[in-house]
Amino acid sequence: MVALLTLFANPFPSSSSSSSSLLLHPPIPPRTVRFSLALVSAFHPHKWFSVLNFSKASRIELKPLFSEVGLRPTDQISVQCSCTNTSTDLRIATGFLFAFFREIGLDEKDTELLLEKNPALALTSLDSVRARVHSLQSVGINSLELSYLIAKCPSVLTSDEIGPFICFVRNELEAKIEPAQLKRLLTSTDPRFLVGFDQKVKLLLHHGVPHEKIFFVLNNVNLTKALCLRPVEEIEKTITYLSHFGGIDLIVRRPAILNYDLDSQLTPRIGFLMELGGGDKDATGLVLRKFPLILSYSVKHVEGHVEFLRSFAGLNDQEIFKILLVFPSLVSASKERKLRPRIEFLKQCGLESDDIFKFLIKAPLFLGLSLNNLEYKLVFLVKIGYRYRTRDMSVAMGSVTRTSCENLQKVIGLFLSYGFSCADIVSMSKKHPQILQYNPSSLEEKMEYLIEDMGREVEELLTFPAFLGYKLDERIKARYEAKKRITGGGMSLNKLLTVSTKTFSTKKKEKKLLHTVEKLNSNEG
C-alpha cells in the first residue's frame, strides 16, 4: 500500500498571512520525498510515526528530518510513505533491534520471526527493551535461558505486568527463585495472571511459612497452577482446610500440595484416610505429617492398596490404618512387585492374618526394602542355620529388616570372634531376635564389661542374650555395682536386670540399695 500526502514545513501557518504575499511569492511546486519508516525511527527511536502523527509534528521535530533530506523548513513537500508488511521492511524499520538481539544470542532470522510473532515489540523503544532484558538478567536468567525465553515468549519484553513481577522477585524475594523455575513460569503463563503474585506470596508468609523457607516452597511448586491461576480466596481456603491436619508444616515439607485442587483432590484424599481411620482426625494428620507425599496419590490408588491388604493379607481397616501410621509409604509400594511376594513369603512361613499384622507393625520396612536387600539377608540367615519358610525365619527376617546388610555381617562376625558358633548365634537370636540388629560397637562394649568387670563367662549370653539389649551405664553398671556392694557377686543376670526399678528398690535392704544406685547414677552423671 502506498500513501501520498502533501505537507508543509510549517503545518500551522499564521492566520495573518495575506493573499498579496502569495502573489509576491508564488507557491513552490511540491517536492515528492520518499520516507521509509526506518528514517523516521532514526529521529524518533521511542515512537513509530503514523502518517497522522507525522502530519501533526511540530516544526522543531521536523527540522532535523528536513535537513537530513536537503529541504528548507519553508519547502512544501509531498510525502510518499511506502507501507508494506513484509519481514524485510520490518527488519529495516527496526534495524536498531537486530544488533541488540544479536548480543543476547538471537540471529537475524530469529529476530525477524520474533517481530512477526509480536508486532508490539516493533513499537517498543530500544531503551525499554534493553531495560527489560537487564531486569530479567538481574534475577539470574542467563544469556542462553534469556534467548530461549524471548524466542518462546516475546511478550516478556513488552508486557506491562512483567515489570512489577520481576521487581518483586528481585527485591522482596532476593532473586532466590531459581532461573529455571522463572523460565517455566514466564513461558507458560499469560502475563495478566502475574498480577497479584506478590499478594499470594505474602499470604503464605502471613500463615506461617518461615521467610527462609518461602524460597524452597516457591521453587518446588508449579507456580502457574499453585499461585498465578488460583484466586487468593481459594489459596486461603486450602490453607484453612489443611490446618486441621498439619497445616502450613505440610506445605513447607511438601510444597507440591499447593498444586492440588481442594475440592477435587485434597478433600477426597484426606477424607478417605479419615474414613479408614474411623474418623480420627489427629491420627490422619499424623499419617500426613509423616508422609505428605501420600496426598499425591489418588483415592483410587490408595483404595487399591487397602483392598489388596484386605483380600490377600486378611487385614481389616483398623489394622491397615495402624500399619499406615507406622509405615505410610506403604502406598508407594507396587502391589504386584513388592506387596504380594512379601506377604506370600510370610504365609509360607506359617503366619496367619493376626501374625502378619503383628509382623508388619514391628517390621513394616519388610514391605519397602528392595528384593536384593531381602535376598541377601535371607541367604545370610539360612547360612548360619535358620530353616527356610519357618516361623523362626520370619521372626529373624523381621529383625534384620531394621538393620543394614553391612551391620548384620559385622554382628555375626563379632559373635564368631568371641567363640560362638553359628548354632549359638541362631539359638540366642531365637530367644532375643533384636541382637541381630544391634550396633556391633555397643555389643562389644557390653560383652567386655561382662567378662572383665563382672567376671562372668561370655557363654552366659546363651542363657540370657537379652543382657545385650540393656543400656550399659544406666542399667547394667548401676545395678551391678549397687548389688555387689550389698550382696557380693554371683547374682543371676536375669534377676539383676529384668525386675522393674520399683521391685529392685523394694527388696531387702531396699533403702540402702536405692540410695547406692542413686549415688552411683549421680556420680556418673
Salt bridges, closest charged atoms under 4 A:
ASP75 OD2 - ARG31 NH1 3.56
ASP75 OD1 - ARG72 NH2 3.23
GLU108 OE1 - ARG91 NH1 3.10
GLU108 OE2 - ARG102 NH2 3.67
GLU112 OE2 - ARG91 NH1 3.74
ASP127 OD2 - HIS46 NE2 3.58
ASP127 OD1 - ARG130 NH1 3.36
GLU174 OE1 - LYS176 NZ 3.19
ASP190 OD2 - ARG192 NH2 3.10
GLU234 OE2 - ARG230 NE 3.37
GLU236 OE2 - HIS207 NE2 2.59
GLU307 OE1 - ARG310 NH1 2.96
ASP317 OD1 - ARG310 NE 2.66
GLU336 OE1 - ARG340 NE 2.79
ASP355 OD2 - ARG391 NH2 3.38
ASP392 OD2 - LYS430 NZ 3.56
GLU406 OE2 - LYS410 NZ 3.55
GLU460 OE1 - ARG456 NH1 3.01
ASP473 OD1 - LYS477 NZ 3.36
GLU474 OE1 - LYS471 NZ 3.99
GLU481 OE1 - LYS484 NZ 3.77
